[in-house]
Amino acid sequence: MAQARTGMAADYFQDFGSALRYWRARRGVSQLRLSLDGGVSQRHLSFLESGRAQPSRDLVIRLGIVLDVPLRQRNAMLLAAGFAPAYQERKLSDPELASVMQALDFMLRQQAPYPALVVDRLWNLVMLNEPAAGTMRWLLGLPGDAPIPRDGSLNVLRLMLDPAGVRPHLRNWEAVGADSLLWIQREAMADGPGSEAGKLLAELSALPGMPAAGHLPNLDRRALPFLALELGRDGVELGLFTTITTLGTPHDVTVHELRLESFFPADEASAQWFRQRFG
C-alpha cells in the first residue's frame, strides 16, 4: 500500500514505520507506554515500526492523537501508510472559514492601537491590523499608502532578520534572531526531514551574522521576563513584547497552523507613541 504515497508523505517519511519511530522518539515515549495509551499491543507496535505489519486507518489516527502529532503530520502519517488524509486543508478564502476569519479580524481590531498580525506556522503573513501595517511602513521607510501583502507571500521572520529589511532598525536583532531560529527549528523537528520548515530554517541560518541554530545568548538575571523587540528609527526608540495565540481544538490543517501575534508596549513611552500614532 505504501507505493500509493505522493507529495507530502514522500517529503517526510519513506514509510509509516519510520514516521512512527520518529514521533515516538520526539515525544520520548516508550513502546510500552504507547501500547498502553494507544490500546494496542507492544508486539504489534514493534511490528509496525519494523514494517512487518501495516496499521489500520483508525490506528494511525489514534496513535497520532496519543503522540500529539500536529494535524499536517498526521496526514503525512496516513499517506505514508497508504491512506487518504483525514484532515482537510482549506484556503483562507473558503466560505467555511468565514467565521474564523471574522473572529481573527475582530481580535486584530481589538488590539489597536498596538500592532497585531496573523501568520501561518512558518510566519508567512496572512492578516494584520492597521497599527501593524503602519509600523512596517515606518520601519521600512515606505509611503503611508504602500500595500502590505496579505496573501502569505511575505515572511515576517525573513523581513525582520534580513539586513535589507527591518534588521537595521531592530536593535536586539541577535537575540530576536536566535529566538526565531529556535521557533522554526521546533517546527522543522516536528515536520521531519525534507520539510518547508527545514528549508526556512536553513535560509534564516544563512543570513549574514545570524547565530547558529539552537544557540541563545546568555540571559542576565536582571533582564525582562520576556524577549523584547527593541526598535529604533528617526530618533524614536520603541520597546515591545509579543504573545502568540492559537485557535483551540481545530479540525482543519489551515486553522490549526494559524498564529495570532499581538504586540504590547514594554514601557510607557512606547505605549504613548502608539496611542498618538494609531489611537
C-alpha positions as CSV (number, residue, x, y, z in Angstrom):
1,M,0.0,0.0,0.0
2,A,2.9,2.3,0.6
3,Q,3.5,2.8,-3.1
4,A,0.4,5.0,-3.4
5,R,2.1,7.7,-1.4
6,T,2.7,11.0,-3.2
7,G,3.7,14.6,-2.4
8,M,3.6,15.3,1.3
9,A,4.4,11.8,2.6
10,A,7.3,11.4,0.2
11,D,8.7,14.7,1.5
12,Y,8.6,13.5,5.1
13,F,9.0,9.7,5.6
14,Q,9.6,6.7,3.4
15,D,7.1,4.5,5.3
16,F,4.7,4.5,8.2
17,G,7.2,2.6,10.4
18,S,9.8,5.4,10.2
19,A,7.2,8.0,10.8
20,L,6.0,6.2,14.0
21,R,9.6,5.7,15.2
22,Y,10.3,9.4,14.6
23,W,7.3,10.7,16.5
24,R,7.7,8.2,19.4
25,A,11.3,9.3,19.8
26,R,10.3,13.0,19.5
27,R,7.8,12.6,22.3
28,G,10.1,10.4,24.5
29,V,7.5,7.7,24.7
30,S,8.5,4.0,25.0
31,Q,6.7,1.3,23.0
32,L,5.3,0.0,26.3
33,R,3.8,3.4,27.2
34,L,2.4,3.9,23.7
35,S,0.9,0.5,23.7
36,L,-0.9,1.2,27.0
37,D,-2.1,4.7,25.9
38,G,-2.9,3.7,22.4
39,G,-4.8,0.5,23.2
40,V,-2.5,-1.7,21.1
41,S,-0.1,-4.5,22.0
42,Q,3.6,-3.7,22.3
43,R,4.3,-6.6,19.9
44,H,2.1,-5.1,17.2
45,L,3.8,-1.7,17.7
46,S,7.1,-3.3,17.2
47,F,5.9,-5.0,14.0
48,L,4.5,-1.6,12.8
49,E,7.8,0.1,13.4
50,S,9.8,-2.6,11.6
51,G,7.4,-2.8,8.7
52,R,6.3,-6.3,9.4
53,A,2.7,-5.2,9.9
54,Q,0.5,-2.5,8.4
55,P,-1.8,-0.3,10.5
56,S,-5.5,0.4,10.0
57,R,-6.6,3.9,9.3
58,D,-8.2,4.3,12.7
59,L,-5.0,3.1,14.4
60,V,-2.9,5.7,12.6
61,I,-5.2,8.4,13.7
62,R,-5.3,7.1,17.3
63,L,-1.6,6.9,17.6
64,G,-1.3,10.4,16.1
65,I,-3.6,11.7,18.8
66,V,-1.8,9.9,21.6
67,L,1.5,11.2,20.4
68,D,0.1,14.7,19.9
69,V,1.2,14.9,16.3
70,P,0.2,18.1,14.5
71,L,-2.6,17.7,12.0
72,R,-0.4,18.2,8.9
73,Q,1.9,15.4,10.1
74,R,-1.0,13.1,11.0
75,N,-2.0,13.4,7.3
76,A,1.6,12.6,6.4
77,M,1.5,9.5,8.6
78,L,-1.8,8.4,6.9
79,L,-0.3,8.9,3.4
80,A,2.8,7.0,4.5
81,A,0.6,4.1,5.5
82,G,-1.3,4.3,2.2
83,F,-4.4,6.1,3.3
84,A,-6.0,9.4,2.3
85,P,-5.6,12.4,4.6
86,A,-8.1,12.7,7.4
87,Y,-7.8,16.5,8.0
88,Q,-8.7,18.9,5.3
89,E,-6.6,21.9,4.3
90,R,-8.7,24.8,3.1
91,K,-7.8,28.2,1.7
92,L,-8.5,31.1,4.0
93,S,-10.9,32.4,1.4
94,D,-13.0,29.2,1.7
95,P,-16.6,30.2,2.8
96,E,-16.4,27.5,5.6
97,L,-13.7,29.6,7.2
98,A,-15.6,32.8,7.1
99,S,-16.5,32.7,10.8
100,V,-12.8,32.0,11.7
101,M,-11.7,35.0,9.6
102,Q,-14.3,37.2,11.2
103,A,-13.1,36.2,14.7
104,L,-9.5,36.9,13.8
105,D,-10.4,40.3,12.3
106,F,-12.2,41.2,15.5
107,M,-9.2,40.3,17.6
108,L,-6.9,42.3,15.3
109,R,-9.1,45.4,15.6
110,Q,-9.4,45.0,19.4
111,Q,-5.6,45.1,19.7
112,A,-5.4,48.6,18.2
113,P,-3.6,51.0,18.8
114,Y,-1.0,48.3,19.2
115,P,0.1,46.0,16.3
116,A,-1.2,42.5,15.8
117,L,-0.9,40.1,12.9
118,V,-1.9,36.6,11.8
119,V,0.7,34.3,10.3
120,D,0.9,30.6,9.4
121,R,3.2,28.2,11.2
122,L,6.2,29.5,9.1
123,W,5.4,33.1,9.8
124,N,4.0,33.9,6.4
125,L,1.7,37.0,6.8
126,V,-2.0,36.5,6.1
127,M,-3.7,39.2,8.2
128,L,-2.7,42.3,10.1
129,N,-4.3,45.4,11.7
130,E,-3.6,49.0,10.7
131,P,-1.1,49.7,13.5
132,A,1.0,46.7,12.4
133,A,0.8,47.8,8.7
134,G,1.7,51.4,9.7
135,T,4.7,50.2,11.9
136,M,6.0,48.1,9.0
137,R,5.8,51.1,6.6
138,W,7.5,53.3,9.2
139,L,10.4,50.8,9.7
140,L,10.9,50.2,6.0
141,G,10.5,53.8,5.0
142,L,7.5,53.2,2.8
143,P,4.8,55.6,1.9
144,G,1.7,55.7,4.1
145,D,-0.4,54.1,1.5
146,A,2.0,51.4,0.4
147,P,0.3,48.0,0.3
148,I,1.4,45.2,2.6
149,P,1.0,41.7,1.1
150,R,-1.5,39.6,3.0
151,D,-1.5,36.5,0.8
152,G,1.2,34.6,2.6
153,S,4.0,35.8,0.2
154,L,5.6,38.0,2.9
155,N,7.5,36.1,5.6
156,V,7.7,38.1,8.8
157,L,10.8,36.4,10.2
158,R,12.7,36.9,6.9
159,L,11.5,40.6,6.8
160,M,12.7,41.1,10.4
161,L,16.1,39.5,10.1
162,D,17.2,40.3,6.6
163,P,19.8,43.1,6.5
164,A,17.8,44.6,3.6
165,G,14.6,44.5,5.7
166,V,13.8,45.6,9.3
167,R,17.1,44.4,10.8
168,P,18.9,47.8,10.7
169,H,16.2,49.2,12.9
170,L,16.0,46.1,15.2
171,R,18.4,47.0,18.0
172,N,18.5,43.5,19.5
173,W,18.3,41.5,16.3
174,E,20.8,38.9,17.5
175,A,18.6,37.9,20.4
176,V,15.4,38.0,18.2
177,G,17.2,36.0,15.5
178,A,18.3,33.3,18.0
179,D,14.8,33.0,19.4
180,S,13.3,32.9,15.8
181,L,15.7,30.1,14.8
182,L,14.6,28.1,17.9
183,W,11.0,28.5,17.0
184,I,11.4,27.4,13.4
185,Q,13.8,24.6,14.5
186,R,10.9,23.2,16.6
187,E,8.7,23.4,13.5
188,A,11.3,21.6,11.4
189,M,11.8,18.9,14.0
190,A,8.0,18.4,14.2
191,D,7.7,18.1,10.4
192,G,10.5,15.6,10.0
193,P,13.1,15.6,7.2
194,G,12.6,17.4,3.9
195,S,10.0,19.9,5.1
196,E,9.4,23.5,4.3
197,A,10.2,24.4,7.9
198,G,13.6,22.8,7.5
199,K,14.2,24.8,4.3
200,L,13.2,28.1,6.0
201,L,15.5,27.2,9.0
202,A,18.4,26.8,6.6
203,E,17.6,30.0,4.8
204,L,17.4,32.1,8.0
205,S,20.5,30.5,9.4
206,A,22.4,31.5,6.3
207,L,21.6,35.2,6.6
208,P,24.7,37.3,7.4
209,G,25.6,37.4,11.1
210,M,22.8,35.0,12.2
211,P,23.7,32.9,15.3
212,A,23.9,29.1,14.9
213,A,20.6,27.4,15.1
214,G,19.7,26.4,18.6
215,H,22.0,29.0,20.3
216,L,20.6,31.6,22.6
217,P,22.6,34.4,24.2
218,N,23.1,34.2,27.9
219,L,20.3,36.0,29.8
220,D,21.2,38.3,32.7
221,R,19.0,37.5,35.7
222,R,18.0,41.2,35.8
223,A,16.7,41.0,32.3
224,L,13.0,41.4,31.5
225,P,10.9,38.3,31.9
226,F,10.2,38.2,28.1
227,L,12.1,38.8,24.9
228,A,11.6,42.4,24.0
229,L,11.7,43.8,20.4
230,E,13.9,46.9,20.6
231,L,13.1,49.1,17.6
232,G,14.6,52.4,16.6
233,R,14.3,54.8,13.7
234,D,14.4,58.6,13.1
235,G,15.2,59.2,16.8
236,V,12.3,57.1,18.1
237,E,13.1,54.1,20.3
238,L,10.4,51.6,21.0
239,G,10.2,48.5,23.2
240,L,7.6,45.8,22.5
241,F,7.0,42.2,23.5
242,T,4.6,39.7,21.9
243,T,2.1,37.0,22.8
244,I,1.1,34.1,20.5
245,T,-2.5,32.9,20.3
246,T,-3.7,29.7,18.6
247,L,-7.2,28.6,17.9
248,G,-8.4,25.8,20.2
249,T,-9.4,22.2,19.0
250,P,-9.3,22.9,15.3
251,H,-10.1,20.1,12.8
252,D,-8.6,21.8,9.8
253,V,-4.9,21.9,8.9
254,T,-5.0,25.6,7.9
255,V,-6.8,26.7,11.1
256,H,-4.6,24.6,13.3
257,E,-1.5,26.3,11.9
258,L,-2.6,30.0,12.3
259,R,-0.9,32.1,14.9
260,L,-2.2,35.5,16.2
261,E,0.8,37.5,17.3
262,S,-0.1,40.5,19.4
263,F,2.4,43.2,20.3
264,F,2.4,45.1,23.6
265,P,4.4,48.1,24.7
266,A,7.2,47.3,27.1
267,D,7.2,50.8,28.6
268,E,5.0,53.8,28.9
269,A,7.0,55.9,26.3
270,S,6.4,53.2,23.7
271,A,2.7,52.9,24.6
272,Q,2.3,56.7,24.2
273,W,3.9,56.6,20.7
274,F,1.5,54.0,19.5
275,R,-1.5,55.8,21.1
276,Q,-0.6,59.1,19.4
277,R,0.1,57.5,16.0
278,F,-2.7,54.9,15.8
279,G,-5.1,55.8,18.6
